[in-house]
Amino acid sequence: MKRRDFVFVTLAAPAVAAFSGVLNGCGGSGSAEKPTSRGRGRFRMVFVWPERKSRLVPAASRALKVTLARGDGTIVGTRTIVFDDPQTSTVMFDDLVPGTVTLTATAYPLADGTGAAQATGAVSTAIEANQTTSVTLTMGSTIDRIEITPPNPTVAVGARLLLTATPKDAAGNVILCLASSFSWTTGSAAIAAPFPDGGQVINAEGAAVGAAGFTVTERESGKSGSATVTVTAGDTEGCVPGPVTGTGGPANAPWPMSGHDNAQTNRGGAGGATGVLKWIAPLEGASFDSAVIAADGTLYISGGNGDPRTVYALNTADGTRRRVLTDLGRFPLLGSNGLIYASNGLALIAADPQTGTRRWSLSGAVFAVIGADDTVYTSASLQNAQGTLVNTLLGVDGLTGATKWSLSGVAMGGSLGRDGTVYGLSAAGGLVAADGRCGTIKWTFQPAAGIFIVSGPSVGEDGTLYVRTTAAASADPRLYAVNPDGTEKWNVSTGRASSPPSLGVDGTLYGLAQEGKVTAYDPAGGAEKWSFTPPGARSSAFGTPSIASDGTVYFSAGRVEGGTPRSTLYALNGATGDLKWSFLVPDRASTQFISPVIGSDGTVYLSDDDGSRVIAVR
């Protein structure tokens, strides 16, 4: 393929031992100027950004670093031009000694002239007295190749698979480009087609069994990448809806995922904690998620250096670090297949929890749950047939990342039924039940007009679903119980909350309102069994209570004391609501936003998003 270069033209006019020029590739013009000292020269460059006709500087560039050096390599000077669209910049090199000079220009994605270089070029010329000098500087793109991920893409007929184009230089550095500079083509649209045909991230839509070659081209550099998309019959081709079976799912571990399990019961771990501090492990940044605990006693928690993509692996025995996994993400989930899944805000990532090595990533996807057949269920904002971005529920192969099916207009609700039914939320604020094998809708439940479901469901042993709602026209938050067939069972008024209730072994529901009040509800009709409000000044709480195997209910509430945020962990008798003990978290703390996690030895773990630490209480 013919290479496209970014061309800059410098012009000079007569002057005494002077050199003056203009980089016309960005647009602009120049004129001769007398040198400041007799017998020396001046080099003047004018940059006009952007040059609308050609945009010969990469459109995603934000700075151009220009260096002038003598023939012996001595640097005469360096200038950094920051592109503020639009603008005109002038760079001057003065008092130049006649002789050979080399001009080097490099385009960068960051305004301070850093990041992976996007284009670069150099030209040498001789500065001679009383001469007119013309110089052309050609900048070539640093893009060496375009990689398409996932590699060896496979998609089922009728399904979509997200493909991402990543430009890299020869050293493997990612080169920043505008998303609009990518175009996709295929010669086998009857088998699979890109949708849309432009952008850095697109969908490969499977139409018929076979193989289709996809090519993506970054227009400014002219570089291309290719991949063969294999379209299979897949599980949805002639798919018969039914229960999802298998030996997969969340890992057999003390606390493998947020909410403990696919039913979001928030129940697990041993009882027996007495409210004594075990250890405190500092993090380099705030953590906004509950931890997960693996079978080997490793606790994984996101947060660090202000970057939620960092995941710390801690030893639950003493809080020491076993390893740090970078560029992973939030909401970690441990699968029984040995992988860890997390979202970095841009993609759902599957990785090896021992090394952090990626197996696959799914652009745009968020938190996930995993079914018995190792299907990962998540959602992403994707374009529908009309080109509008909408939430889309996805069933994805947990080992390869290939999309099995998609359901437009539905967001992930965060829970699965015991038969593999996937529960999601509609744009209208309703609850949607989808078949886990095929992605077809089984039923929808919409509360009364003006009432919106604000939480995914927790699922009882009998299949009853429990969701929180809010009303647009009134302050009347409610707890709804929905039968497995999508009909309403009952609803009761509650305090404000955005998390589903936890479920005790006997089916009792434990809800936590934002004012810190815990209420136990009878699952038969929603009648209140008991309630507990933290003593003293008004408290706040936003997580979900966690239930130990002995029925103890743990939750964290916070308040501001003397201008300092403080948090307290409470342990309640699940049968009566009586306070068993409380633990005041040392120093400044905010643990009330995140649900506690319970280990196999009964230790309770708190995530502190204010103090940037993990607290273990035994």
N, C-alpha and C positions, 0 to 999 in steps of 0.2 A: 504494500500500500504506500502511495506517495506520502512523504512526510510533509507536514505543514509547519512552517516556522513563523515565529513572531518577529517581524522585521522593524528595525529602528533605523532611521536615516539621519546622519548628522551632516550639517552644512557649515562651511566657513567662508568668510569674506576677507578681502585683503586687509592686512594690518602688519605693523612692524613686529616681527617675531611673535605674532599672536595666533591663537587657535581658538576659534569660537564655533559652537555647534548647537544643533537642535535635534532632539530625539523626536522625529516626525511620526514614528510608529504609534505614538499616543496622540498624535495631532500636534500642530504647533508650527512656529516659524522662528528664524533666528536672524541675528544681525552681527556685524563686526563691531568690536569694541577695542579701543587701544589698551595695551597692557599698562598696569600700574607702574611698572619700572621699565626703563629703557633697556632693550636687549632681552627682555623676558616676555612671556606670553600669558594669555588668559583664556580659559576654556569656560564658555557659558552654554548651559543647556536649559531649554524651556520645555516643560511637560504639560500637556493639556489632557486631563482625564475626565471622562472617557472619550476616546475617539470613536464616534458613533458608527462610522462606516465599517470598520474592520475589527475594532477591539483587539488589537494585536497583543496587548498585554492580557494574560489570562483574566477572564471576567471575575474570577473569585479572588484575585489578588488584592491585597490591601496596602502593600508597601513595595517599593522598588529600592534596592540598595545598590548604589553606584560607587565603584572604586576606581581611582586613577592611580596607576603605578608607573614608575620609570622602567627603563629597559633592564636595569639590574635587579628589579623586583622590589625596590624601595617604594613603599606606599606614599603617594603624594597627599591623598586625602580620601575620605569616605563620606558619602552623604546618603541619608535615608529619606525618601520621599513617601509620605503617607497619602494614600488616595482617599480623599473625601469627595464623593461624587456630587457635583462636578467641581473641578478646581484647576488652577494653573499654578505650576511650581517652577521656580528658577533655581538652578544649582550652579554655583560658580567655583571654579578652581583658578586661583590667581597666582601671579608671580611664577609662572612655569619656566624652567630652564629649557632651552631648545634641546631637542633630542628625541629619542623614541619613548613613547608612552603607550600603555595598554589600558583601555577602558573596559571594565567588566560591569555588567548589569545583571542583577538577579531579582526575580519577583518572588514575594513571600505572601502567605495567607494572613499573617498577623501584622498589625500596625507597627509593632516594634521591630519589624524586620526579622522575625524568627518563624519557626515552623519548617516543614519540609519544603524546600525550594520548588516552585512551580514551573519556572522557566529561567534560563540563564544563557548568557552569551558574552563573548569577549572579542575585541578587535584591537590591533596594534597599528600605530601610525607614527610618523615622524613630524615633530614640530620644527619647522624651518623658518628662519627670518624672511620676511617679505614674500611669503608664499601663501597661496590660497589652498586650503586643504579640505577635501571632502572625504567623509568616512561613513560607511554603512555598517551598522551593527545588527547582526542577525541573532535573535534569541530563539533557542529551540526549547520545546517543552521537555520537562524532565520525566514525563510519564513514559515508563518503559513497557508497561503492560496493563491490561484491564482484567481483573479476576472476577469471576462470577461465582457467587456462593448462594446456596450450598453447592459443593462439587457433586458431580454425577446426579443432577436433580431428577427426581421421580415424582410424578403426580398421577392421581387416579382420574379416570374419565369423569367429567362433571365437577371436578374439584379444582382448586387453585393452589399454587405454590408460590410463595414470595421469593423472588430472585433479586439479589443485590449486586450492583456493579461497583467494584472498588479499584480505583486507579492507584498504581504503585510505581515507584521509581526503581532503578536497578538494584538498590540496596534493600528493597522491600518496604520502604516508608510509604505510608498512605498519603496521596497527594489530594489536597482539597480542591474540588471543582464544584461549580454550580450544578444543582440537580437538573436544571433545564438544558444542560449541555450534553445529555446522554440521549441517544436514540436506539431503539431496538427493532430488529427485523427477524423474520423467519421465512424460510422457503417452504415450510410445511404447515401452513395455517390450518389445514384440515385436520391435523393431528393435535397441534398445540399452538396457541397464539399468545403474544405478549399483550397485556392489558394493564394500563394504557401502553402506548408504544413509545412513550417518552418518560424520562425520570431515572433517578439512580436506583430506585426500588420499584419493581413492577410485579405483576402476577403472571405466572405461566398458567394458562387455562387449558386443561386437558379436554380434547374433543373426541379423539378416537385412539384406540390402542396402536402404538407405534413409537417412532422416534422422530423428533423435530430438532433441527439445528437452530439455535438462537445466536444472534450476533448483536453485541452492543458496541456502539461507537461513541467516543467522547469527541465532540465536533471540533473543539479548539485545537486539540493535539492531533486529531486524526487517528489516534490509537484505537484498536478494537480488541475485543475479547469474545470468545465463543464457548458455547456449552451445548451438549446434546441433552435435550429434555426427553426422558423416557416416560411414556404414558401407558399406564397399566389399567387393567379392568378395575382393580381396587375393590375395597370392601363395599363401596356404594354402588357399583355396577350390579344391578339386580339384587341389591342389599335387602335382606329381610330383617326388619327391626326386631329386636329382642334383647334379652339380658346380655350384659358384657361379662364374660367369665375369663378366668386365667389365674395365674399365680403371681402376677405383678402387683402394681399399686405402690402406695407409700412404703418406705422401708419399715421392717420390723424393728422399731427403735423406740426409745422412751418418748420422744416428741419429734416426729419426722417432718412436720409441716405446721404452718400457721393454723390454729384451730385444732391441732393435734391429728385430725383425721379428715377423710373426705366428707364425712357427715357434719363437720364443724361442731362437734360436741364440746370441744375444749375440755375434755375429760381424759386424764391419763396420769401416769406417774404414781409413786407411792405416797402414802400419808406419813405422819409422824414428825413433821417439822415442829420445832418449839419456839422459833423466833430469834435464833442466835445467829449473828453474822458469821459466815464461813470464810468468805474472801470478797475482795473487790478487784476487778480487773479493768485498768484504764484502757480507753481507746483513743485514737488520735482525732476522732471526730464524732459528732453526735450520731446516735443510732435511733431510728424511728420504727424499727420492726422488732417483733418478738424473735427470740432465738429458736433454733431447732437443735435437737440432740440426737446424735447418731448412736448406733448400737455399741460402738467402741468407746463411748464416753466423751466424744468430741462435741463441743458446743459450737455451732456456726452462727455468726451474727454479722449483719452488714453495718457499714459505717466506718469512716476513718479518713483523716486528712480532709474532712469536708466533702468526701467523695463517696456516695452510697454504693459505688461499684466495688469497693473494697470489702471483702468478707474475711473476718478473723475466725480462725479455728482455735478454740481454747480447750484446755484440759479441765474437765469438770471437777477433778479432784482438788486442784489448787488455783485454777484461773490462769495458769501460765499459757503462753502461746505455743501452739504446735506448728502453725504455719499461717501465712497470710496469702489469700487468693485475690489477685487484682483483676480489675475489669470484668467482674462477674455481675453482681447486682443485688437487688433487694428481694424480699419475700422468698427466701431460699426454701426449697422443697427437696427432700431426700427420697429418691426412688429405690425400690427394691432391686432394680437393675444395676445399682451401683453408681448411678449418676446423680449429680446435684443440679437442680434447675433454679434459675434466678433471673430477674429482669433488671437491666441497667437503665431503664427508662426509654431506650431506643429499640431494644430487642429482648426476646426471651432466649436465654442461653442455656445449653446443656453442656456440662463439663465434668471432668474427673475431679472429685472432691479432694483427692490426695495431691494433685499437681496443679489443678486449675486449667488444664489443657481443654480447649473447647472441642466438643464433638460436633455441635451444630448451633446455629442461631436462627431465630425467626424475627425478622424486622417488624417493629411496631407492636409486638405482643407484650402483655403484662404478666401478672401473676398467674399461676397455673395449679391444676390438680391433676392427678394421674390415676387412670383406671386400672382394673384388674388385668387387662391385656396390654398394659404399658402404653396405652394411648394417653397422650397429654392433652388436656382440654384448656384452652386459653382463649383470649379474644384480642383483636387488633382493629385499628381504624383503617378500613380499606375502602376502595372505591366500589360502588355498586354499578349496575348496568347503565345507569344514567350519569355516571361520572362523579357522583356525590360521595364524600367520605362518610361512612357509617360504621358503627360498631359491628364487628363480625365475629361470631362464635366459631372456633376452629377445633377440629379433632386432628391431632398431629401424632405421627409415629414417634414415640418417645426415644427410640434409638437412632433414627435417621433424620428426624425433623421434617419428613415429607408430610404434606397436608393430605389427610384422608377425606375430609369433607369440610364444608364451610356453611354457615347459616347467617345470612346478612340481616342486619337490624337487631341483633341480640348481643348483649355484652355478657361476659363471664360472671356468674354469680358466686363462684368460689366453692361449690359443693356438688357432690354426687349422691344419688340414691344408692341403696344397697344392690339394686339390679343394674347399676351403671347409668341410670338416667342422669342427664346433665341439666343442671338448673342455671338459667340465665335471667337477665333483666332486659325488658324491652324499653324502647325510647319513650313509650307512653307511661312508664313507671309500673309496668306489670311484671308478673312472674311467668317465665316460659320454661316448660319441660321439653327437652329434646332427647330423642333416642341416641344413646351413646355409640351405637354401632354405625348408624347411617346418617345421623344429624337431622333427621326429620322431626318436625314439631309434633309432640304428643298432645299437648294442651297448653292453654294460657289462662292465667288468673289475673283479673284486673279488679282491684278494690273499687269501692264506690267512686263516682266522678269527683275529681279534685283531690284524690288520695293517691299518694305515690309510695311505692316500696323503696326504701333507702338502704336495705341490707340484703345480701344474699341469704339464703335460708340455712338454718341448722335443721338436721333431719333426725327424727326420732326413730326408735327401733321398729315402730309400726309403719314407718314411711310418712308420718305427719310432718309437714314443713312449717317452720316458725320463722316469720319475717317481721321486721319493723317497718312502720309506715309513718309518713308525715302528711299533713294536709296543707294545700296551698293557701286556703282561705281562713284557716283557723289554727290555733296552737293546740292541736289535739293529737299528739303522737299516740300510736296504738300498736299493739302486738297482735298479729293475725296468726291463726292456726289454719293450715290448708290441708285438706285430705289428699291422699296419693293420686286421686283422679282429678285434682284441680278444683274441687268445690270447697267452699268456705266451711270450716268446722266451727270456729268461734273467733271473736276478737274482743280485746279489752283495752281500756285506756291506760297509758303508762306515762312515765316521765320521759323527757327527751333523751333519745339514744339513737345511735347509728349502727350499732353492732347487734347481731342476732343473739338470742339467749344461749347460755350454756345448758347442757343436758346432763342431769345426774343419772346414776345407775338405775334408779327407780322411775325415771322419766320426768322428774321435777325439773322445771325450767328456772334458771337463775338469770335474771336480767339486771343490768347495771345502768342506771340513769346518769346523765351528765352531772347532776348535783351530788353524785357520790352515793346514792341510795341503792342498795341491793334488795331486790324483791324476788321471793320464791313463788312460783305459780303452779297450780295443779294442772297437769296436762289434759285432764278430762274436759274441763270447761274454762280454764283460765282464772279460776278463783285464787285470790292471794292467800298463801300459806303463812308467810311472815315477811317482814322487811327489816332492814338494818340501815341506819344512817350514822356515819362516823360522828363521834362526839366533838364538841368544840365548834370552832368557827366553820363557816360554810366551806365545803370541799367541792372538788370537781373530779370527774373520772370519765374516761372515754374508751376504755378497753372493754374486754369481756371477762367475766369471772372465770377462773380455772378451777377444775374439780379434781381432787385427788381420789385414789382408789378407796380411801376410807370415808369418802363423802365430805371431807373438809373443803370449804369454799374459800379461795384466795382471790383477793383483788387489791388494787392499789388506788389510793386517792390522794389528791394534792391540795395544798392551800398555800397562800402567801402569808408569811409571818415576818413582820418588820421589813417588808420590801424584798424578802428572800423567799424563793419558791422552796417548799419542803414537801416531802412525800412520805406516806406511811403505807406499809403492807399490812393488811388485815387478814386474819384467819377466822372463819366462822364455822360453827356446827351446821352442817347442811340440813339436818333434820329440824332444828329449832331456831336457827338464826342467831344463837348466842355467840358472843365474842369469845374465842378461845385465847387469842393473844394478838398483839399488834407490834410492829417493828418500825421504828422511825429511821428512815434511811439517813445515814450520816451526811452532813454538810448540805450544800445546795443541791437540790435534786428535783427532777420531774419524771417520775415513773408512771404517772396516772394515765398516760396516753396509750400505753402498751400493755397487753395482757401478760400476766406472769406465765412462766413455763415451769413444769414440774419434772424432776428427774426420777430415775428408777430407785434412788435411795431416799426420795422424799425432799431433796433440796429444791428450794424455790428460787428461780432466777428472774431478775428484773432488769429491763433495759432502761437506762437513764439517758434521755435525749438532751438533758440540760448539762449534766456533769460528764457526759461522754464516757460512760463506763458500764460495766455489767456487775450487778450485785448478787451474790449467792447467799441465801439465808437458809439455815438448817434448824 
